[in-house]
Amino acid sequence: ALARFGEKWEIGAALPAGCDLLLVWGEGFDLAWAPPKARTIVLDAWENAGRRGKADDIKVGGGGIREIEFVAQLHQMVRGGRDASLRTTSTREALDAVEHAGLIDAARAAELRAAYEFLRRLEHRLQYYDDQQTQALPRDDEHRALIAEAMEHGSWESLAAELEAHRQRVQQAFNALFEAQA
């Protein structure tokens, strides 16, 4: 029923991460024309995140969790109709499957897995503090020090440096999806 309301890539982009993508997998599904439109969706999301004060959000901000999920899901949508090994709702399993299918190289897959694990661990530490459902980085020094300690870093600066390194690698992987189409 959803297929009547949009293009397959639009439906896939609208699905929350972890949704069953069987809705959009098709035998001859080809997204060769979709990456520019898909990139526009993500760039709009970044712009909206910035306007809502969420540019430092580790989930929806640049180099965040959503970009890792997008990398995995785009490959699933393009190849999932022909390759059943890509059909999983787990981002971790999808990254493994995408690597094993040869769609991304082992080094990039390892970087994405490491970033995903780091960002999810950080997300949980942020949420433990004051029992809040948040992915926003703290602004005050005391909160930053507590989060750094919880992440086994000696200082906020050390944690922030590791976070930035992961985010840069995620953005490189994300951008590579579109550079390959150029």
Buried (B, 14 or more C-beta within 10 A) or exposed (E): EEEEEEBBBBBBBEBEBEBEBEBBBBEEBEBEEBBEEBBEBBEEBBEEBBEEEBBBBBBBBBBBBBBBBBBBBBBBBBBBBEBEBBBBBEBBBBBBBBBEBEBBEEEBBBBBBBBBEBBBEBBEBBEEEEEEEBBBBBEEEEBBBBBBBBBEBEEBEEBBEBBEBBBBBBBEBBEEBBEEBE
